[in-house]
Amino acid sequence: MKKHIPNLLTLGNLFCGTIAAIFAVESNFTGAALFVVIGILFDFLDGFVARLLKVSGDLGTQLDSLADMVTSGVVPGIVMFKLIQYDLFDSPNSFEDSILDISLIGLILTLGACYRLAKFNLDTRQTDSFIGLPTPAMCLFVISLPLIQEYSEIEFVQNLISNNYFLIGVTLVLTYLMNAELPLFSLKFKDSSFKKNWIIYLFLVISLTLILLINYLSIPIIITLYIVLSIFKNLIPKI
């Protein structure tokens, strides 16, 4: 029975992602964000439990990507679609009325996530680190935007998220980053030594501080910081 435990956790991710998608379609971005976070937690736990029980297999790998496709692929695409749609019409419109408008550009995120997940399953280089932005990171970036828009008191930030040029730019940049040949460090600790894991410690300390200080606004900043620190780490041997 133990070989099925990680797969059940993966299906928990898929279940949460499906609920999040429903919330996103209904423009309930807080509910969507809540279930995305729970789904990503399941996504973390399934791999951890599989390694703990030593029951990793090809079925689990395929299930994991299929579940991620919903939670971290379909949901952020819908959220971005809705954000652009809101900014076009000042209120949610029906899909039939907006079938040809630019809000469909938001769904490029879903296509980019699908392409990345397919590549990930075939790429043997991504066992201890990542190449390209992981789909959960992209998803967290996107689902934070409507929460920042609603709860942030900084007018400049609210206006920025209400700007379709900004939203389309974010869509294109995130889609590129997911599939770019960009090495990104993993948050997995091989041991507890500071020398070997200094960049992870630095990232976690800064991230925790940002979360405590600026709440939802910290999420896109943290993900940007993750990319910047990864680039810096890659350049260190060349300096």
Secondary structure, 3 states (H helix, E strand, C coil): CHHHHHHHHHHHHHHHHHHHHHHHHCCCHHHHHHHHHHHHHHHHHHHHHHHHHCCCCHHHHHHHHHHHHHHHHHHHHHHHHHHHHHHHHCCCCCCHHHCCCHHHHHHHHHHHHHHHHHHHHHCCCCCCCEECCCHHHHHHHHHHHHHHHHHCCCHHHHHHHCCHHHHHHHHHHHHHHHHCCCEECCCCCCCCCHHHHHHHHHHHHHHHHHHHHHHHHHHHHHHHHHHHHHHHHHHHHHC
